[in-house]
Structures are given as structure tokens and as C-alpha cells.
Amino acid sequence: MLRSFPLWESGPRYFPVGIAAYIVTPIYTIFPCMVPNTEEMSAPKHRKVDSENRSFKERWELDYFFVKSNGKPLCLLCSQMLAVCKEYNVKRHYISLHEKSYSQYTGDHRVAILNELRSKSHKQETATSTETATDTAALKASFLICEEIVKRKQAFDNVEVIKECAIKMARVFGNEDMAAKFDSISLQPQTVARRVSVMHQQITRKLHAIIKNCSYFSLALDENTDCSGTDLLVVFIRAIDDRFNVSEDILKCVSLPRTAKEEELLNEVKSAVLECGGFDKCTSVTTNGSKSMTSKNLGLSALLRKEGADCVVLHCIMHEETLVGTLLKMSDIMEVVIKISNFILERKGSVTKKKFKIFLDELSAAYVDSHSYRKICWSSAGRCLYRFFSLRKEIYLFLKDTNYDPILTERFCNKDFLSSLAFLTDITHYLHSLKKNVEAKDQLVTQLYTHISVFSNKLMLLKLNLISNDLSYFESCNELYREYEECNIFLDFGKFVEKIEVLIENFNLRFQDFSKINSSFKLYNNPLTTDIISEKMEYHMELCNLQADLYFATRKEVGVSFFRLLPKEKYRNLRDLALRMTSMFGSTYICEKAFSELDRLKSNYRNSISNRTLQEILHLSITNINLNFDELVL
């Protein structure tokens, strides 16, 4: 006999050998068919309403005053909606809440009550949908008006005037309903700021999508200072897809500290580009030519190359005052012109206005701030200098009559000052012509290269002429030379040769990377006539096919229009070349436009606008990306 122990006692238990074998061995090792399914055991079964095929029954309408609304039962008596179409729930709701009041109605009387309740419910739904549609329309109208205000550079406070005018016009036409709808549009300044921020976010998302799907892109960088003294860095981008669709926009606009270093500029540019995938697709970077951009070792272009950005870097002409003031060191001549011009403007009586009418008109166009006349717009400086030089004798007499500063007055009798003024007038005229050419809208980098090459050739010609004192291409200098020649005084303009040499050296530095892609420009402009052997090997076979193809040989299209015709499979390398060339900025138009808009957006009368709002408005006023207002009101 084996001793048995109660189950609650601890210690070993003893069983007969045969029985113990069955107890120790798990039962499913003996009977495999009894192995438990752990997944079924661990996952509890949940009832699924959809799988039970529950549907609304039409008889519930008359029996319980329920109708189907959005797939669920809705009580017409109390407007309560039940979760599932189950008769038990519907019946319980009716019995517990409405049976005492409505069980007495039967037959036609009950049908009449049902029809009346249906009619009320339909009217309520219609009114609700109408209110929703009106609210949506008011929100969309608010966005449309805000966009128009931004495009027209108006202050946010002016938006309320539009609303008041719209309400008055609706009432004049006797349409009070429309006046009420106009009144429901929210156009407070804070609301406008929020709308602008939402629109800017949508534009930014669309721009990033364009860059993500583009084949190549290029950057243009410019620094400027607004009227409140805040330094701004604006990064522009030009992207192209495989169908040669080009998009130009502002990628980033940030305010900088007054002592911003080149590394900070680099970090801002890198952060903007890394958001769009990095520099792998970048073909060129165009800067404004300032010292922080062009410095050989520490400039932004040098730092970009150290970061591994393998792209062409060009330093274009966005600020002529840098060339005239810093390089030519002739800002003192311009200061005299500005001082005397300010004096004439302050004393412009009837006689003065009549005598200097054309000159005053030119000054009004040239000065950025018509109240201080301290900062001159260099895009109009050439015209002002030309007019000032042509009126130098009249200005001298005017200053003598008004007892103006005798030191400045006597400058008009100084041949060195007058010869410097004449040279500055002529060279500014040439620079202004170049600037107009590079500012032209919708031009390619090959056209920019042509303008730069032409100007470089002109500088060489002007230098040779000055060496021999030949003033054939210096109109103002030639005029002054003839005047002094009549008095047997011979002016030597050869002293300005070194200034021409400074310009030549500066232009060679600014556009030195053009030499790296000169052959690509020639191939891009003349793929049908180029010498195949002189081109890179990767283009040889494709050029053989292209130049022998009679279809393309007879086409009149050039540039982008021509390369768009080339099949992708057959002319992969030539199309890739065209995409890279077309992606480069061929103009400073967008840069000039942006800072022209900036001067209008933030002025002395509107200088409290925040940097963030300013950047959002600037982007919205420049972009060509269309807003999706239906998406904005969702």
C-alpha cells in the first residue's frame, strides 16, 4: 500500500509506475489529435455587426417612428440615432420613451403623424446643409480675398473695407440675403494672418513635391536689408522635370543677425536644400556677388564646394552699387550728386521746377524713399547721372544764385571732378544696360552667358580706347573733352584705365565657372551643326543619329522646344544635357522682383510686420503655384 497525501500538502507524491507514466507525459504527446490551438484559445471571439447582415426594416417607420439616416436608425420623435440596426434596440427605445404618448395613434392618423415628422426632419436637414454650404462659401471667400490682398501688397487692416463695401453694394441692389452672407465672412486682421499662414503652408508643400519629382534644380542667393534694418537672406530655386516644365520660386526666406558669418549663411542654405533631398540634383548656384559670397577661401561658394556640392557657381550683378562704390571707388562722386539733387528737390519752386523739370522727374523715379532722398535706386542711377551731367552748367548757376555750399559749388569748375563725373556717367550707362539684359524675364543661362561675353568684350574695347585717349564710346567724356579742348586744355582720361581693368578682373572672377561649361553651351545651342568629334564621347552616337535624321534637320524649334521633341530612349544623354542647362538660372529677374516687392510690403508706414508674416507674404506674392481653395476649406 502506498501512502496518500492530501492535495494541499507539499512534498513528493508516489504513484504506481504505470499510472505515473501517463500522468508525467502530456496527454497530447500520446494523442496528437488533442493538441490545443493556442491562437484560438488566446484570441477571444468578438461579434461583428457587419457580418450579421442587419438592415433597416421599413415597418419600423410606422411601428416605432424610426427612419434610416446614414445607414443608422434615427428616431423622428427625439432625433436620437442608434448605433446599430437591431429591432430590439429600436423597440426598447420606443417603448421606454415614446409609447405612452403615441400608442393611441393608429391607422391613418398614425400615418399622418409619420408624414409630418418626415417633413420636419427633411426641412431640418435641408437647413443644416444650407448653413454648411454658406459657411463653406464664406470661408472660401475669406481665403480668396486674403490672397488678393497679399497679391496687391495691401495692409491687413484694409480688408475690412472690402467687406463693408460689399455689404453696402448688396443693400443698394436690395439683396439683404446677400448682404448677410457678406457680413458672415471673417476678415479681421488676425484672421487674415492665419489665412495667409495656411495658404503659405499649402504652397510650401506643393513646392517641395515639385522639387522631389524634378530632374534637376539650381539655386540663386541674395542678401538685402529692409527699411527697418533687418538683414534678409532669400534662397530662390529653379526646378525642371523630365518634360522640361520649369518652376521658379522662393525656397526659403530668413532674417539674419547683423554680424552673420559665412558659416551661418551656409547652414541656412543647407537646411533649405536638405529638406528637398540635398545637392545631388543641383546644377548651379548663383549669388549676388557680395564679398561674403565670393571670398576665395571663406566665401559661401568655397564652403559649398567643401561640403561636396559639385555644381557651377556664378556671381551675378544684382547690386550695381557694389561695383561702382567698392570696386571703382567712386562713391564720393555719387555722394556729391545726391547732396546737390536733394538741395534742388528741397528748393523746387516754380522757376526751379520749370528749369529742372525733366531732371526732377528722373530723380523721382530714381529715389527709393521720396521723403528722405538718401538711398538711390541704382537701376535708375544711369539716367539720373546722364541728366545731371547734361545740366551741370545750369546746376552750377543755380547753386551760385542760391549761395549754396561754395566748396561743392566750385567742384563744377574742377576738371578732375568733372572728368570723374563724365567717366562714371558713361560706365554706369554700360553697367545699367548689362543689368537690364540679365534681368530679362524667361531667358536661359545660354543667353546670360551671351550677355556676359558681350560685356566682357566691350570692356576690353573700352580699355584699349582709353589707353589711346580715344573717347568714341564714351559720350559724356567726349563731350567734356571737346569743351576743354576749345580752351586749349587737354584732358587725359587714360587715368581711368585701371578702373576698367578692375572691372575686367572682377567679371572674370564672377563668371570663371562659365569656362567649365562653355562647350556644353555650344552643344546646347547648335546640336545639329556641332562638330561631333570635338564633343564628349558620350554624345557621339546620339549626335550621329540626330544630325542624320531629316525630321529633326528640318525643324525650326530651338532650345527647350527642340530638345522636348527628342525621344527619351534614343537621346538620353542629349536630353540630360538640355535638362541641366535649362535648370540653371538665366536671369536675376526673380531676385529683383522679390526685393522690389519687399520694399512695397515693408515700408516706413508698415514697418511693424513680423519677419514670419513678411516672409509668408513675400512668398505668396512671388509664387506661380496655384492655390487649391477647395482643399483649404476642408
C-alpha positions in Angstrom: 0.0 0.0 0.0 1.2 3.5 -0.9 0.6 6.3 1.5 -1.6 9.0 0.0 -1.2 12.7 0.8 -3.8 15.4 0.8 -3.5 17.7 -2.3 -2.7 20.7 -0.1 0.4 19.1 1.4 3.7 19.7 -0.2 6.3 17.1 -0.9 6.7 14.3 -3.4 3.8 12.1 -4.4 4.1 8.4 -5.2 2.0 6.6 -7.8 2.2 3.3 -9.4 4.6 3.1 -12.3 2.0 2.5 -15.0 -0.2 5.4 -13.8 2.8 7.7 -13.3 3.9 7.3 -16.8 0.6 8.6 -18.1 0.5 11.4 -15.6 4.0 12.7 -16.2 3.8 12.5 -20.0 1.5 15.3 -21.6 -1.6 13.8 -23.0 -1.2 15.4 -26.4 2.1 13.6 -26.9 0.2 10.3 -26.7 -2.9 11.6 -28.7 -1.6 14.2 -31.2 -5.1 15.0 -32.4 -5.8 16.6 -29.0 -3.0 19.3 -29.3 -4.7 22.6 -28.3 -4.8 25.5 -30.8 -3.1 28.3 -28.7 -4.2 31.0 -31.3 -7.8 30.2 -31.0 -7.6 30.0 -27.2 -5.8 33.3 -26.9 -7.9 35.3 -29.3 -11.4 35.9 -27.9 -14.2 35.9 -30.4 -15.9 39.3 -30.9 -19.2 39.8 -32.6 -19.1 41.8 -35.8 -22.2 43.7 -36.5 -21.4 44.0 -40.2 -21.2 40.2 -40.6 -24.7 39.7 -39.1 -26.4 41.3 -42.1 -28.5 43.6 -40.0 -30.6 46.0 -42.2 -33.2 48.6 -41.6 -36.8 47.3 -41.8 -39.4 49.6 -43.4 -42.1 48.6 -40.9 -40.0 50.3 -38.2 -41.1 53.7 -39.6 -44.7 53.2 -38.7 -44.3 50.9 -35.8 -41.6 52.9 -33.9 -41.3 56.2 -35.9 -37.7 55.5 -36.9 -36.2 56.2 -40.3 -32.8 55.3 -41.9 -30.2 58.1 -41.8 -26.6 57.5 -43.0 -27.1 53.7 -42.5 -28.3 54.0 -38.9 -31.8 54.2 -37.4 -32.9 57.8 -36.4 -35.8 58.5 -34.1 -38.1 61.1 -35.7 -39.6 61.9 -32.3 -36.4 62.9 -30.4 -33.8 62.9 -33.1 -31.7 60.3 -31.3 -29.6 58.0 -33.5 -29.0 54.4 -32.5 -25.7 52.6 -33.1 -26.9 49.5 -34.9 -30.0 48.4 -36.9 -31.3 45.9 -34.3 -35.1 45.7 -33.7 -34.6 45.0 -30.0 -32.8 48.4 -29.6 -35.3 50.2 -31.7 -38.3 48.7 -29.9 -36.8 49.3 -26.4 -36.1 53.0 -27.3 -39.7 53.5 -28.5 -41.3 51.6 -25.5 -39.3 53.4 -22.9 -39.6 56.9 -24.2 -42.5 57.4 -26.6 -45.0 54.6 -26.3 -47.2 56.3 -23.7 -47.6 59.3 -25.9 -48.0 57.7 -29.3 -49.5 54.2 -28.8 -53.0 55.7 -29.0 -52.5 56.8 -32.6 -53.3 54.1 -35.2 -54.3 53.8 -38.8 -54.4 56.9 -41.0 -53.8 59.2 -38.0 -50.5 57.4 -37.3 -49.5 57.6 -41.0 -50.3 61.4 -40.9 -48.1 61.9 -37.9 -45.3 59.9 -39.6 -45.5 62.1 -42.7 -45.4 65.3 -40.7 -42.4 64.1 -38.7 -40.7 63.1 -42.0 -41.4 66.6 -43.4 -39.9 68.4 -40.4 -36.8 66.2 -40.5 -36.3 66.9 -44.2 -36.6 70.6 -43.6 -34.2 70.5 -40.7 -31.6 68.5 -42.8 -32.0 71.0 -45.7 -31.5 74.0 -43.4 -28.4 72.3 -41.9 -26.9 71.6 -45.3 -27.7 75.1 -46.5 -25.9 76.6 -43.4 -22.9 74.3 -44.0 -22.8 75.4 -47.7 -23.0 79.0 -46.7 -20.2 78.6 -44.1 -18.0 76.9 -46.6 -18.6 79.6 -49.2 -17.8 82.3 -46.6 -14.6 80.5 -45.7 -13.6 80.2 -49.3 -14.4 83.8 -50.0 -12.2 84.8 -47.0 -9.3 82.9 -48.5 -9.8 84.4 -51.9 -9.9 88.0 -50.5 -6.8 87.3 -48.4 -4.9 86.1 -51.5 -5.9 89.2 -53.4 -4.8 91.5 -50.6 -1.4 89.7 -50.5 -1.0 90.0 -54.3 -1.8 93.7 -54.1 0.5 94.3 -51.2 -2.2 95.9 -49.0 -2.2 96.1 -45.2 -4.3 93.6 -43.4 -6.4 96.4 -41.9 -7.7 97.3 -45.3 -9.5 94.0 -45.7 -12.5 95.2 -43.6 -13.1 98.0 -46.1 -13.7 95.4 -48.8 -16.3 93.7 -46.6 -18.1 96.9 -45.8 -18.2 98.0 -49.4 -19.6 94.6 -50.5 -22.3 94.8 -47.8 -23.3 98.3 -49.0 -23.4 97.3 -52.6 -25.7 94.3 -51.8 -28.1 96.5 -49.9 -28.2 99.1 -52.7 -29.3 96.3 -55.0 -31.9 95.3 -52.4 -30.4 91.9 -51.6 -30.4 91.7 -47.9 -29.7 87.9 -48.0 -26.5 88.6 -49.9 -25.6 91.4 -47.5 -26.0 89.0 -44.6 -23.7 86.4 -46.4 -21.1 89.1 -47.0 -21.3 90.0 -43.3 -20.6 86.4 -42.3 -17.2 86.5 -43.9 -14.5 86.7 -41.3 -11.8 89.3 -42.3 -10.3 90.6 -39.0 -6.5 91.3 -39.3 -5.7 88.3 -37.0 -7.9 86.1 -39.2 -6.2 87.3 -42.4 -2.8 86.5 -40.8 -4.0 82.9 -40.1 -5.3 82.6 -43.6 -2.0 83.7 -45.1 -0.1 81.2 -42.9 -2.4 78.4 -44.1 -2.0 79.4 -47.8 1.7 79.6 -47.4 1.8 76.0 -45.9 0.0 74.7 -48.9 2.3 76.5 -51.3 5.3 75.1 -49.5 4.0 71.5 -49.6 3.4 71.8 -53.3 6.8 73.3 -53.9 8.5 70.5 -52.0 6.6 68.0 -54.1 7.8 69.7 -57.3 11.4 69.6 -56.1 11.1 66.0 -55.0 9.9 65.0 -58.5 12.2 67.2 -60.5 15.2 66.1 -62.6 17.5 69.0 -61.7 17.4 72.3 -59.9 19.5 75.4 -59.4 19.7 78.0 -56.6 20.0 81.8 -56.5 21.0 83.5 -53.3 20.6 87.2 -52.5 21.0 89.3 -49.3 19.3 92.5 -48.7 18.2 94.9 -45.9 14.6 96.1 -45.4 13.6 99.5 -44.2 13.8 98.6 -40.5 17.4 97.4 -40.9 16.7 93.7 -40.8 19.1 91.6 -43.0 17.3 89.0 -45.1 18.7 86.0 -47.0 16.4 84.8 -49.7 17.1 81.4 -51.4 15.4 81.1 -54.8 15.0 77.8 -56.7 14.5 76.9 -60.3 13.4 73.3 -60.9 12.8 71.3 -64.1 11.1 68.0 -64.6 11.7 65.4 -67.4 9.1 67.1 -69.6 11.0 70.4 -69.4 8.4 72.1 -67.2 10.2 74.9 -65.3 9.2 76.3 -61.9 10.8 79.3 -60.2 10.0 80.1 -56.6 11.3 81.2 -53.2 12.7 78.2 -51.4 13.5 80.0 -48.1 13.5 83.5 -46.7 15.1 84.0 -43.3 16.2 87.0 -41.2 19.9 87.1 -40.3 21.8 88.7 -37.4 23.8 91.9 -38.4 27.1 90.0 -37.9 26.1 86.9 -39.8 29.2 84.9 -40.9 29.6 82.8 -44.0 29.1 79.6 -42.0 25.6 80.8 -40.9 24.7 81.5 -44.5 25.9 78.0 -45.4 23.8 76.4 -42.7 20.7 78.2 -43.8 21.2 77.2 -47.4 22.0 73.6 -46.4 18.9 73.3 -44.2 16.7 74.5 -47.1 18.2 72.2 -49.7 18.4 69.1 -47.4 14.6 69.4 -46.9 14.3 68.7 -50.6 16.8 65.9 -50.9 20.3 67.5 -50.9 22.6 68.8 -53.5 22.6 65.7 -55.8 20.3 67.3 -58.3 21.8 70.8 -58.0 23.4 72.1 -61.2 24.3 75.7 -60.3 24.3 78.3 -57.5 24.0 81.9 -58.5 24.9 84.5 -55.8 24.6 88.3 -55.6 28.4 88.8 -55.9 28.9 90.2 -52.4 32.2 89.6 -50.5 30.6 87.0 -48.2 29.6 85.0 -51.3 32.8 85.4 -53.5 35.6 85.2 -51.0 38.1 82.7 -52.3 38.5 80.6 -49.1 35.8 81.6 -46.7 33.0 82.7 -49.1 29.8 80.8 -49.4 30.8 79.3 -52.8 34.1 78.0 -51.3 32.2 76.5 -48.4 29.7 74.8 -50.7 32.5 73.1 -52.6 34.0 71.9 -49.3 30.6 70.4 -48.4 30.8 68.4 -51.7 28.3 70.4 -53.8 29.6 69.7 -57.3 27.9 72.4 -59.2 28.6 75.6 -61.1 28.9 78.7 -59.0 28.2 82.1 -60.7 28.3 85.6 -59.0 25.9 87.7 -60.9 25.2 91.5 -60.8 22.3 92.2 -58.5 23.7 95.3 -56.8 25.5 97.8 -59.1 26.4 100.0 -56.1 28.9 97.2 -55.1 30.7 97.6 -58.5 30.7 101.4 -58.5 31.3 102.1 -54.8 33.5 99.3 -53.7 35.4 98.3 -56.9 35.7 101.6 -58.8 35.9 103.6 -55.5 33.8 106.4 -57.0 31.1 106.6 -54.3 32.4 110.1 -53.4 31.3 111.4 -56.8 27.8 109.9 -56.3 27.6 111.4 -52.9 28.0 114.9 -54.4 25.3 114.2 -56.9 22.9 113.0 -54.2 23.6 116.1 -52.0 23.0 118.6 -54.8 20.0 116.7 -56.0 18.5 116.8 -52.5 19.0 120.5 -52.4 17.3 121.1 -55.7 14.4 119.0 -54.6 14.0 120.9 -51.4 14.1 124.3 -53.2 11.9 123.4 -56.1 9.8 126.5 -56.7 8.0 127.3 -59.9 11.2 128.6 -61.6 13.3 125.7 -60.4 10.7 123.2 -61.3 10.4 124.6 -64.8 14.1 124.7 -65.3 14.8 121.2 -64.0 11.5 119.5 -64.8 13.0 116.5 -66.6 15.8 116.1 -64.1 13.3 116.2 -61.2 11.2 113.5 -63.0 14.2 111.3 -63.3 15.0 111.9 -59.6 11.5 110.9 -58.6 12.0 107.6 -60.4 15.4 107.0 -59.1 14.9 107.6 -55.4 13.6 104.8 -53.3 12.4 106.9 -50.4 10.8 110.1 -51.8 10.8 111.7 -48.3 14.4 111.2 -47.3 16.2 111.0 -50.7 19.2 109.3 -49.1 19.1 106.0 -50.9 19.1 105.9 -54.6 17.9 103.1 -56.8 20.9 102.1 -58.9 18.7 100.7 -61.7 17.9 104.3 -62.5 21.2 105.9 -61.5 22.4 105.8 -65.1 19.6 108.0 -66.3 20.0 110.4 -63.3 23.7 110.7 -63.8 23.2 111.4 -67.5 20.7 114.1 -66.8 22.8 115.6 -64.0 25.8 115.7 -66.3 23.9 117.3 -69.2 22.6 120.0 -66.7 25.9 120.6 -65.0 26.1 124.2 -66.2 22.6 125.1 -65.2 23.1 123.4 -61.8 26.3 125.4 -61.3 24.5 128.7 -61.9 21.6 127.7 -59.7 23.9 126.9 -56.8 25.7 130.2 -57.3 22.4 132.1 -57.2 21.2 130.3 -54.0 24.5 130.8 -52.2 24.8 127.0 -51.7 27.9 125.4 -50.2 30.8 127.1 -52.0 33.0 124.1 -51.7 30.5 121.9 -53.5 29.7 124.6 -56.0 33.3 125.0 -57.0 33.5 121.3 -57.7 31.8 122.1 -61.0 34.8 124.1 -62.0 37.2 121.3 -61.2 38.3 119.4 -64.2 39.2 116.3 -62.2 35.7 116.2 -60.6 34.0 116.7 -64.0 36.1 114.1 -65.8 35.3 111.6 -63.0 31.7 112.5 -63.2 31.8 112.0 -67.0 33.5 108.6 -66.7 31.1 107.5 -64.0 28.1 108.5 -66.2 29.4 106.5 -69.1 30.4 103.4 -67.3 27.2 103.4 -65.3 25.3 103.6 -68.6 27.1 100.4 -69.7 26.5 98.6 -66.4 22.9 99.6 -66.5 22.5 98.1 -70.0 24.0 94.9 -68.8 21.8 94.8 -65.8 18.7 95.2 -67.9 19.8 92.3 -70.1 20.5 89.9 -67.2 17.2 90.9 -65.5 15.1 89.9 -68.6 12.3 87.5 -67.8 12.2 83.9 -69.1 15.7 83.7 -70.6 18.1 80.7 -70.4 21.6 80.5 -69.0 23.0 80.4 -72.5 21.5 83.9 -73.1 23.0 85.1 -69.8 26.4 83.7 -71.0 26.0 85.7 -74.2 25.3 89.0 -72.3 28.3 88.5 -70.1 30.6 87.6 -73.0 29.4 90.7 -74.9 30.0 92.9 -71.9 33.5 91.4 -71.3 34.4 92.1 -75.0 33.1 95.7 -74.6 35.3 96.2 -71.5 38.4 95.1 -73.4 37.5 97.5 -76.2 36.9 100.4 -73.8 40.2 99.7 -72.1 42.1 99.9 -75.4 40.3 103.1 -76.4 41.1 104.8 -73.0 44.8 103.8 -73.4 45.0 105.9 -76.6 42.5 108.5 -75.2 40.0 107.6 -77.9 36.6 108.6 -76.5 34.5 107.3 -79.3 32.5 105.1 -77.0 32.4 107.5 -74.0 29.7 110.0 -74.9 29.9 112.2 -71.8 33.8 112.0 -71.6 33.9 113.0 -75.3 31.6 116.0 -74.7 33.7 117.3 -71.8 36.9 116.7 -73.7 35.6 118.9 -76.6 34.6 121.7 -74.2 38.1 121.9 -72.6 39.8 121.5 -76.0 38.2 124.8 -77.1 40.0 126.4 -74.1 43.3 124.7 -75.1 43.1 122.4 -72.1 43.5 118.7 -72.9 42.0 116.1 -70.6 43.6 112.8 -70.2 41.1 110.0 -69.5 43.8 107.3 -69.5 43.9 107.5 -65.7 40.6 105.5 -65.7 42.2 102.5 -67.5 42.9 100.9 -64.1 39.2 101.1 -63.2 38.3 99.3 -66.4 40.9 96.7 -65.5 39.4 96.2 -62.1 36.0 95.6 -63.7 37.5 93.1 -66.1 39.2 91.2 -63.3 36.1 91.2 -61.3 34.0 89.8 -64.1 36.5 87.1 -64.8 36.2 86.1 -61.1 32.5 86.3 -61.0 31.9 84.1 -64.1 35.0 81.9 -64.1 32.9 78.8 -63.9 31.4 79.6 -67.3 34.6 78.3 -68.8 33.8 74.8 -67.4 30.6 74.6 -69.3 31.4 76.6 -72.4 31.4 73.5 -74.6 28.0 72.5 -73.1 26.6 75.9 -74.1 27.8 75.4 -77.7 26.3 71.9 -78.0 23.1 73.1 -76.4 22.7 76.0 -78.9 23.8 74.0 -82.0 23.2 70.3 -81.7 22.6 69.9 -85.5 25.7 71.7 -86.7 28.3 71.0 -84.0 31.4 69.1 -84.7 30.8 65.6 -83.4 34.5 64.7 -82.8 35.0 67.8 -80.7 32.2 66.8 -78.3 32.4 64.4 -75.4 32.3 60.7 -76.3 29.0 60.1 -74.5 27.3 62.3 -77.1 28.9 60.9 -80.3 26.4 58.2 -81.3 23.4 60.3 -80.4 24.7 63.2 -82.4 25.3 60.9 -85.4 21.7 59.8 -85.3 20.4 63.3 -84.7 22.3 65.1 -87.5 21.4 62.3 -90.0 17.7 62.5 -89.1 15.9 64.5 -91.7 12.9 65.1 -89.5 15.0 67.0 -86.9 17.1 68.6 -89.5 14.1 70.5 -90.9 12.6 71.5 -87.5 12.6 75.2 -86.8 12.4 74.8 -83.0 15.4 75.7 -80.9 16.4 75.3 -77.3 13.9 73.8 -75.0 11.3 73.4 -77.7 13.7 71.4 -79.8 15.0 69.1 -77.0 11.5 68.4 -75.9 10.9 66.6 -79.3 13.8 64.2 -78.7 12.7 60.6 -77.7 13.9 59.7 -74.2 15.1 56.2 -75.1 17.1 57.3 -78.2 18.7 60.6 -77.0 19.0 60.1 -73.3 22.4 61.9 -72.9 21.4 64.9 -75.1 18.1 65.3 -73.2 20.0 65.1 -69.9 22.3 67.9 -71.1 19.4 70.0 -72.1 17.7 69.4 -68.7 20.9 70.5 -66.8 21.3 73.6 -68.9 17.7 74.7 -68.7 17.6 74.2 -64.9 20.2 76.9 -64.4 19.1 80.5 -63.7 19.5 82.6 -66.8 18.3 85.8 -65.2 18.2 87.7 -61.9 14.6 88.6 -62.6 13.0 86.8 -59.7 15.6 88.2 -57.3 15.0 91.8 -58.4 11.2 91.2 -58.3 11.4 89.8 -54.8 13.2 92.7 -53.3 11.1 95.2 -55.3 8.1 93.5 -53.7 9.8 93.6 -50.3 10.2 97.4 -50.5 6.5 97.7 -51.1 5.5 95.2 -48.4 7.6 96.7 -45.6 7.9 100.5 -45.7 8.2 103.3 -43.2 4.4 103.3 -42.9 4.2 99.5 -42.4 7.4 98.5 -40.5 5.8 96.6 -37.6 5.1 93.5 -39.6 6.7 90.4 -38.1 9.5 88.6 -40.0 7.5 85.4 -40.3 4.4 87.1 -41.8 6.7 89.2 -44.1 8.3 86.0 -45.4 4.9 84.3 -45.9 3.5 87.4 -47.8 6.6 87.7 -49.9 6.4 84.0 -50.9 2.7 84.3 -51.8 3.2 87.4 -53.8 6.1 85.9 -55.9 5.0 82.3 -56.4 3.3 81.0 -59.6 1.9 77.9 -57.9 -1.9 78.0 -57.8 -3.7 77.6 -54.6 -6.4 74.9 -54.2 -9.1 76.7 -52.3 -11.4 73.7 -52.1 -8.7 71.8 -50.2 -8.2 74.8 -47.9 -11.8 74.9 -46.7 -12.0 71.2 -45.9 
